[in-house]
Amino acid sequence: MISFSSIKSRRLGKSLGINNIPTKKICSYSCIYCQIGITDEYRSTRAIFYDPSVIYEKVKKHLSILKEKDRPDYLTFVANGKPTLDINLGQSIKKLKAFNIPIAVITNASLLKSSSVREDLQLADWVSVKIDTADEKIWKQINRPYTKIYFDDYLSGLIQFSQEYKDKLATETMLVNGVMMLVRLYSKQQILFAG
């Protein structure tokens, strides 16, 4: 399913979900807490999944059957895996702008080292990045990244994106019982997040 129900989000109000990754879970991580389950296919490179026109038509159809009171506050890319693995993410966002509904993207931030990923995310109105830890050992324990994802690239990509992105940037941290977490990222000598 590409487009799924307008659901109540604690951060975004009513959110219409967009799954731009096929049914199986394709991700750069296999987090120990993921509600989707274990990653079926690890990836660190972007690929074509759906044509942006297909995503546009599915969202258009979904919006057409919603009552006005159920109209979403955001169209949110939250996939079976990570939306940024879709090489057409930017094109899909551009097409969906026609609905005049803000676009959100939820990402694990593992690919932010890539300039094409950062460029695509610049088109979104709200981006959430995952920051579970700033310790490599704990990162590997909790997020279980693909072997071609490197911790230093993850951190530097986060910092670079936070300096470039001009819209609403949020962070998400999952606190896991029994796993010590320390999150400290510095950008322009300011702590972006500490927990």
N, C-alpha and C positions, 0 to 999 in steps of 0.2 A: 504494500500500500504506500503510495507516494505522499498523499495528503491525508492527514487524520484529524479527528474531531477537534473543534475549538475547545480547549481545556483551560481550566482556571490555573494560572501560574502565580506563585507567590511574588514573583519579581516583575512579570510582564502583563499582568491582568489576564485577559482572554487571549490565548495563543493558539493559532492553527499550526499544527506540526507539519513539517515537510521532511520526508525521508528520501534523500537523494542518493542513497546507497541501496543496492538490491537486498533481498530478504535476508540472506545470511550476514553474519556480523563480520565486516571487513574493517580493520582498525590497526593503528600503529601501537596500541596498548592492549592489554588484557587485564584490566584492573581487578583487584581481588574483591571489590564491592560492586562491580558493574551489574545493573539490573537486567541487562540483556543476556548476560552469561559470558562464557568463555569465547574468545575470539576464534572464529572459524578460519579466517585468512588474515595473516599479518601482512601489512603493506607499509612502505615508507615513501613510495612514489605515487604521484597522481595518475589517475586513469579516467577514461570516459565510462560513465555509468548510464545515465539517462540523457537524452537530448533535452536542452533547456525548454524547447517548445512543448515537449510532453509534460514536463513539470508545470509549465504555465497553464496548459489546458486542464490538467487535473485540479490545480488550485482554483482556476476559474470556475470549473464545474462545482467544486465543493462550496465555494463562496456563493454560488447562485442558489443553492438549496438552503442556505442558512437564513434564519429570520434576522431582522435588523438588530434585535436585542442580543443576538448571538454573534454578531460581526466581531471578528478578532481585533484586538489592540495591536497584535504583532503576528507576522508570518515568521515562524521559527524553524530554521534548519537544525534539526536534531535527528541524526540518522542512526541506522543500524551499523554503528561504527562512527567514523568521524567525517563530517561534511566536507572538510578541506581536502580530503582525498579525491574529491570530484574535480577534475580539471576544468569542468564547465560551471563551477560554482558562481563565478563572477558574472557569466552570461545569464545564468538563471536569476540571479539577484536583479540584474538590469531589467529583465523581462517582467519580473514580479513587481517592480516599482510602479508599473502601470495601474496597479490596484490602489495606489495611494494609502497603503498600510505599511508602517515601519517594518523593516526586515531585521531579524535577530539571527545570530549564528552562535551555537554552543560548540566549543572546540576544546580538545585536550591540549592544544598549543604545541604539540610535538613537531609540527611542520612549519612553525613561524620563521625558521631560518630561511625558508624559501621566499624569494621576493615575489613570486607569482601568487603565493598564498596570501602574503601581506597585502598585495594589490587588490586581490579579490575581496578580502575582508574590509578594505577601505570603503567599499560600496554599501556595507551593512550599516544600519542605524544603531545597533547594539550588539556588542560582542562579549561573550563570556569565555574566559580562558581558565583552564584548570591549573591550579598551583597547590598540589598536595604537600610538597616539601621542597626544600632547597638543598637537601642532602642526597647525594647520588645513591648511596647504599639503600636508604629508605625508599627513594624513587623506584629503584629496581624491585624492591620488595612489594610495594603497594601497586604501582602502575604496570609492572611487568612489561616493559617496552620491547618492541621488536629489536633484534640485535643490530639493525642498521640505523637505529635512532640513538644519538649520543647526547648525554646529559649537558655538556657544555654548549652544544648547539641549541638544545631546548631552552636553557637559561638565556643565552644571548639573543635568541629569537624573541623571547618574551619581552626582554628589555627594549629591543629595537622596535617591536610592534607598539609597545606602550608609548614610545617617544613619537611615533609616526601617526598613530590613530587619533583622529580628531573628534570622534563621536563618543557614545556612552560605552565605557569599558568596565566590565565587572570581572571579578575573580570568583572561583569556586574551589573550596577545599573540603575534602571528605576527611573527617576525623574517624580513625579506625581504632577501636578498642585494642589495647595491647601493642600498638605501634607508635613509637615516639615520633612526633613531628615538629619540625622547626622550619618556618618559612620566613626568609628574609631576602628580599630582592632590593638592590639599590639601583636607582636611576637618577642621574643628576644629583647624587649625594642625598637622595630622599628615600625613605623606606616606603615602597609602594604598598606592601602588605606585610604584616607580622602576626604570627599566631603560633 
